Amino acid sequence: MECPRCKGGVQGSDEFCPDCGELLVEGISCTNHPDKLAKGACVICCAAYCSLCGNRRGHPFLCGVHGHYEIYQGMARVYGTNDAAQAGYAASCLEQRQLHPMLFSRKASPIHMGGSEYTLLHMSGETSRHVVNEIKLMVPVQEVLVAEEILQELELL
């Protein structure tokens, strides 16, 4: 099946689209306000929320708790550093735990010699801009909570 909002793939038994959080079943109540109908499901915690508790930030629906994440093409930033070895170590640890990390880095090109060391890139999930002069460790949004637990065990967060 296909999500009516984002055209992403969904299973017939899905209550919401895992890519954008669009509700596929009517009459789902908000996790925090059972008397209100949910407007979407947070793509990170998979809970349904009304418009008071969550909303779309770009493409995905996010709850108030997870609304700060940088999200790009279904991947969320869980860790950032300028140390390539540290980023590689963190990614390797996540891979060993069967997660699907991706390292993302976007530095200023040599054309910008003498100029700024960083570029700005707008990620969905935030209204502000983020400096991307770092190596970002990204994981699929469905893996964020597990990835953060692992990174905390490693004392990286």
N, C-alpha and C positions, 0 to 999 in steps of 0.2 A: 504494500500500500504506500501511498504518498501523502505527506503532510499538506493540508490545504493552504497553509501559510507560506512555508519555505520550500516545499516540494521535496523535502528530505525523506528518506526511507523510514517507515514505521511498520510495526507489526500489528496485526489485527487485534491483538489483546492489549496494546498500549493505551494508557489513559491520556498520555501527552507525548508530544514529539520530543525526542531526546536532543535534537539539534537546536530547536528554537523555544521549546516550552509551551507551545500552543496546546491547549486542552482539546482532546479528541472526544471527550465524553461530557455530556451536559450535566449540570446539577452538582458539580463538585464544590464542596465548601472550603473556605479558607482555613488553613491550619491554625491560625491565631484567632480568627473570628468565625466560628462555626455558623453564625447567623447570616454571613455574607457569602455570596458566590465568588469562587476563585476566578481570577482573570488569566491565570497562567500557572505553570509549574517552574520553579527555579531549576535551571539546567545543571546546577551544581549539587544541591541537596535533594532534589526531586520531590519537594513538598509543594503543595498548591497554595497560592496566596491571592488575596484580593488586591485591589489597586492601592489600598493603604499600606500594604505590607511588601509589595513588590511591583515591578513594572519592566517594560522592555527598555533595555539600554543598548540601543543599536538593534542588532538582530535577535539576541537571546533574551528571554525573560529571566530576571534575577530577583531574588528576595532582598530585603534590606540588609541582611547580614552579609550576603555575598555580592552585593552591588559594586564593590570596590575593585573587583578583579579585572585585569586587562584580559580581554578575550579577542582572539583573532582566528577566524575560520575553525571554530569549535575547540580551540586550544586555549588554556588559561595559564597565565604566568603564576608559578608557585615559588620561584626563587630567582634571584638575580645577583650577579657578581661581575667584576671585571677580570677575575682570575679564571683563565681558561681551564687550568688543571682542576680547580675546585668545582667548576661547572661540570666538567667531564666526570668527576668522581660522583657528584650528586646524581647525574643522569645514569651512570652505571649502576649505582645502588638501586635506583628505581626500576631499571631494566631487570635486575636480578630478582626483584619482587613481582615480576610479570606485568609491570606497567609499561606505558608507551611514551616515554619522554622524547622531547625534541628540543635541541638547543637552537636558539634564535639570536643572531647578532646582526646589527646593522650599524656600521660605523660610517662616519663621514668619508666620502671618497677623496682620493689624492687631489682631485680638482679643487677642493676646498682648502688647499694649503694656505696656512696663515690665518685661516678663519676658525670658526668654531669646531671643537672636537666632537660634537654630537649633532644628531639630526632629531627632529621631532616627528612622531608618528601618532596618529589618533587611533586608539584601540576602542572597540565597543566595550561597554561596561563602565565607561568613565566619560564625564563631560569635559574634563581637563585633558591636557596633552602630557605625554610621558616622554622623558628623555630615554632614548634607546641606546645610549652609549654604555651598554652593559650586555653581558651574555645572559639571556633570559632562558630559564628552564621552563618549558611549557609542557603541559600534559592535557589529554582530552578532558573536557569539563567534567565528565563522569568519574574521572580518577583523581580530582583535586583533593578531596578529603583524605583519601588513603595516602596520596603523595605527601601531603602536609604532615601526617602522622609519622611517616618514615623520615622525613627531613628533620622533624623535631627529635626523633630518636637519635639521629646523627648529630644533633645539636647544631644544625645549619640554620634553623629558624629560631 
